[in-house]
Amino acid sequence: MPELPEVETVRRTLNQLIIGKTIERVQVGLRRIIQRPQDPEACARQLEGRTYSAVERRGKFLRFVLNDCILVSHLRMEGRYGLYDKNDDVEKHTHVRFTLTDGSELRYRDVRQFGTMHLFKPGEEWENNPLKKLGVEPLSPSFTPELLQKLLQKKTTKIKSFLLNQEYVAGLGNIYVDEALFRAGLHPERIAGELNAKEIQALHEAIVTTLKEAIACGGSSIKSYVNGQGEMGMFQLRLNVYGKKAQPCPACNQPIERIVVGGRGTHFCPHCQPL
């Protein structure tokens, strides 16, 4: 699933591709992707004639800002956007097509078919799912070690599960939680509320640094991820532990282990991240 760095990279490339362009027609091939309104034809009618003014991000969600409406999109497992000529052949698994007045076409393709789109009037998106329950943005000024310490207080869940909960910190997923915990020297099964101030400071720094480095590399292309221009990310070349079971730890050469925490495959170094 694309995480914060990948979604941020898609956001940046889409801002280069579609800002100022106007939607002429919307075609929906897979009806369940349109979650709000539940009538895809009504959604299409509301979008036609609207102009893209910005593409923003909230956690793992894209927020398409158009005049008089907001389209919130989640890529889920393998959703991707791309800009094409409207006469180009349509690839398999292309489920939504936004034909633009300049002859180009923004297409949403999703092999797994888990992606979602919600249409709102401006301002309504913050008061309704899926955005209303999202936690703090980890790259925002409000995400401080003090706030992280407050969020962690009295939490009895494991730190890996805590960081994956989007209601606490928005945008983190399996890849970057594993990498941040490695950098902070924290075992993924540590109890969240038992971290001390020094460990929280280290975790905060590790989260922010890891995300910034990943964005600078265009995200991680582990499976099928590409940005809005069809380009792969490169941060997978810098991963320390994620997906590296039995490989030597880059810090101590001990083999990386894989366990399951909260139902999620988890990679860590037992020497550098003692329980």
Buried (B, 14 or more C-beta within 10 A) or exposed (E): BBBBBBBBBBBBBBBEBBEEBBBBBBBBEBEEBBBBBEEBEEBBEBBBBBBBEEBEBBBBBBBBBBEEBBBBBBBBBBBBBBBBEBEEEBEEBBBBBBBBEEEBBBBBBBBEBBBBBBBBEEEBBEEEEBBEEBBBBBBEEEBEBEBBBEBBEEBEBBBBBBBBBBEBBBBBBBBBBBBBBBBBBBBBBBEBBEBEEEBBBBBBBBBBBBBEBBBEBBBBBBEBBBBBBEEEBBBBEEBBBBBBEEEEBBBEEEBBBBBEBBEBEBBBBBBBBEE
